[in-house]
Amino acid sequence: MSSEFEVYNEDLFEGHFINNSSEIVNDTLLGIIASNPKVGILNCGNVIVCRNYANENIVKVISGGPSGHEPFQAGFVGKGMLSAAVQGEIFHSPYVSMILKAIKEISYNLTAGVLVIVQNNISDCLKFGLAVERARNQGITIEMLVVNDDFCVINKHQGKRGMSGIVLITKIAGAMAERLLSLKTIYQFCQKVLENMTSISFSLRMCSRVDECVCTTQHNSFEIEIGTGLHGEKGLLVLDEINTKEVASFLITQLSNGFPINDTVPVVILVNNLGQSLLLEEMTFVKEVTNCLQECHKVNVARAFRGKFLTSPKIKGFSLTILNIFDDLVLKYLDDSCEATGWGYMSTIPIERNLFPILCRSIKRKQVTSLGPRLTPQQCNAVYYALQFASDALISCEKQLNIIDSDGKRDIGTKMKRGAVIVLELMKNRRIDFSHPKCWFAVLSHIAERFVGGAVGSFYSILFEVASTYFGDLSEDLYIDFQVWLKCFEEAIIIIKRYGRTEFGFGTMYDPLFACLQTLNMFPEQNKCMESFRLSLKYVEDAVFQTKRDSRKHVDPGAEVVRIWLQAIYEGLSLRYN
């Protein structure tokens, strides 16, 4: 999965025409609603919505992420595209609470469901993922689509990044929603769109060269970097200065080596100006791309979209998205009318004098009709022991974990200790209801989000939220045996895999979780559960050791955290049952 965003530097906008860097996001959103009175701002944060969002029971399409890439995402809010966009600060994802409020507000009293579309980066996936799981736990019908259309895989363990292809997917999803199609139909079709799409980016950067003769002066020239990230991350390779025609030919040749480009399937192209390139450069690049596809590859270009869709403040260059038209409906959805300014909509409505925020309707917490099955007193006691042992172990391993967190901020141990201390304090004051797994898993989810924090806190918050939802969906009369716990564990780590965009062997916290699950599934009998658990710890230890590779000095800290609390839980349960 793509790494977290670089820390925002106020110097990023030095020399640009703005009021105040601390107010730039709010000013941008106010500018959007001034140019399109059909959208407004919710009073719960940086959330842009269609003003008529409450009037139609259609699937609501939401996106969001860090500001700094305008017009994406807020500029694409409008009838026929996004129902809402949740904006974070510059290069920072929005808060989970803000995302959840937006989801609950636009789906209030509606039954069609919500589709959340985000780019593949760790911060967006985790924060939007947690909000989605919380919404699902509260009874909202919701799906999340992660767009990873980048052709260049900078790091195979991080996966493909989300690029400008998300603009086309958002347009298609919004058009399908307006046609009253179901959430399932929209989600599945957009998955198919993603499978038939690829994007590649390049940037132009100045470099200094010195002639062979030392007597001559240094002069400036330019290099073309292929695969540049939206935050200036380095690409895959650098080419010497070449003209636009050669760049277009090189890009399409590279794409054709790993993506089906042929004369039997027409395509849609989207040329995205990353922000700093001139319009004449943009038009020239569009011309060369279409010529190369039509003349050299004999491909029919059915549509060519171009403009500034997904930008970055300091990058001069373009991204190119190619979508194979696998179904005639693709063009129909792209051609449907749209009232989003980022897609070219020009409002003919007079601007209101006062652009007051839209008040969120009074949303009462949904009455929980079922807490799910109840634990026996003996089981409650066992859970108490397990949680106490796990918390104590994480507290005692703080320094050890901080040391092995050498690739991070050296604070994962401190974060886990912070959460463990809160858990023990709540247990001491009897503030946790251990009789219903749905309840105490929900408590752990909020502790992980609020007190652990960061990516690791988001992962655990999602894991516990999924577990809470799982138990809440079970019959109240069900006896919770080993099979039920095992199924809950499986459901939770499936979600971790999905939002983490990871696989076994990628060297993450998922590796020991998967190793443990595989071993437990080998001996699922109730009378062998403790022996199965004991055996799984050996495979967990091996999986953690395997995360130490390449340039790593230590094992993955997230994987080591999993090993510590799994070992502690086993010891607590062993003491209780022996």
C-alpha positions, 0 to 999 in steps of 0.5 A: 500500500502507498505510504502516508503523505509527506508532512505539509509544509507551509512553504508549499504555497509560497509565492501563490495567490492565497489569503492565509495558509491556515484558511486555504481549505475553507476558502477553497470550499467557499469558492466552490459553492460560490461558483456552484450554488447547487452544492453546499457545506455541511456544518460538521466539517469540511464536507461538500454536499449536493444541496438536494441530497436528502430528496432522492432515495438513490445510491449516494457516492462519497469520496474524499481525502487530503486537500491540495489536489483540487478540483478533486474531490470537492470539485466533483460534487454535483448531480451525476457525480459525487453526492459528497466529498470529505476534505482533510487539510493540505496533504492530510486525510480527514478525521474518521469522525468527520467521514462517519458524520458525512456518511450518516447524514447523506444516508439518513432515512434512505435505503439505497445505500452508500458507495465510498470511493477512495484512492489507494494510500494507507491513510485514506484506506484506513480512515475511510475504511474505519468509518465504513465499518462503523457505518456498517455496524450501525446498520447502514448499507455501504461498500468501499471501492479502493482505486489503484490504477497506477501502472507503475508499481514503485514498491510491490509490497505497497501496491499500486497507487491511486491516480487520475483514473478515479475521476472516470470511476467517480463519473461513472458511479454518479451517472449509474446512481442517477439512473437508479441502479442498485449499490451492488450493480454500481459497485460491481460495474465500477470494479470492472471499470477498474480492471480495464483501466490504467494510468501513468504519470510523468513530470518535468524537472530542471537539472544542472549539467556541466559541459565536458570542458570545465571552462564552460559555464554550467547550464540548465536542462530538463529531465522527464521522470516517469511514475512521479507521485502526486506528492512528489514521490520519486518515479521509476526512471528518468529520461533525458530531455525529449519532446512531447511526441517522444514522451507520448510514444514512450508512455504508450509503448510502456503501457502496452507491455502490461495493459491490453491496448489493441485495435479491437477495443476502443478506448477512453483517454483522460489527460490530467494536467498535474497543475503547473503545465501550460494549456498549450503543453496540455493540448500538445500532449493530448494531440500526440497521445491520440495520434500515437494511439490511432496511427501507431497502434490503430486504436479507436479513441472514442473519448478524450478528456483533458484538463486539471482534474487531480493536481499537485501544487509543485509538479509540472507534468501530466498523468495519462489514463486509458480505459478500455471500453469493455461495455457500451454502457461506459460511454453512456455513463460518461456522456450523462449530464453532470453538475460538478464544476470539476467536470466543466459544469457552469452554473446559471443560478444567481449566487446567494449573498450569504453562503450559510452552511447546511445544518446536519439533520438531528440524527439520533443514535440507532437503537441497538435491537440486539447485542448478539450472544452473551458469554457465560460467567466462565467465558467472561472471566477468561476474556478478562484474563486474556485482555489483562495479560495482553495489556500488561505484555504490551506495556512491558514491551514498550521500549523493545517495540520502540527500538525495532520501530526503526523505519517509523517514528520509534513510537509504536511501543508507546502507542500500544502502551497508551491504549493498554493503560486505558484498557486496564483503567476501564477494567479496574473501574468496571467500565467494560461490559464483558458479557457481550462481545459486541460491546467490549469489541466496540470499546476496544475499537474506540480506544485504538482509534483515540488513544493508540492513533496513527496507522497501527491504531486505525488497523486495530480499530478496524479489526475490533469494529469488524468483530463487534459487527460480527457478534452483533449480527449473531442470534442472542441465543447462540452459544459462543464456542471455539468455532464462533471465535474462529469465524470472528477472527477470520472475518476480522483479518479478511478486512485487515487484508482488504484495507491494508491492500496486503498479502501473506509474505509482504512483511506486515502485521497481517503475516502472523495473523494469517499464520495463526488463523491457518493453524487454528483452522487445522484443529477446529475441534472444541476440545483441542482449541488450547492445543491448537492455539499453542501450536499456532504460536510457533507458526506466528513466531516464524512468520514474524521472523520472516518479516526481517528482510531486505534492508530491515535491521529488525522484524516488522514492529506491527508483526511483533506487536501481534506476536506479543499479544497473541502469546499473552492471550494464550498465557492468560487463557492457559492460567484460567483453564488450568 
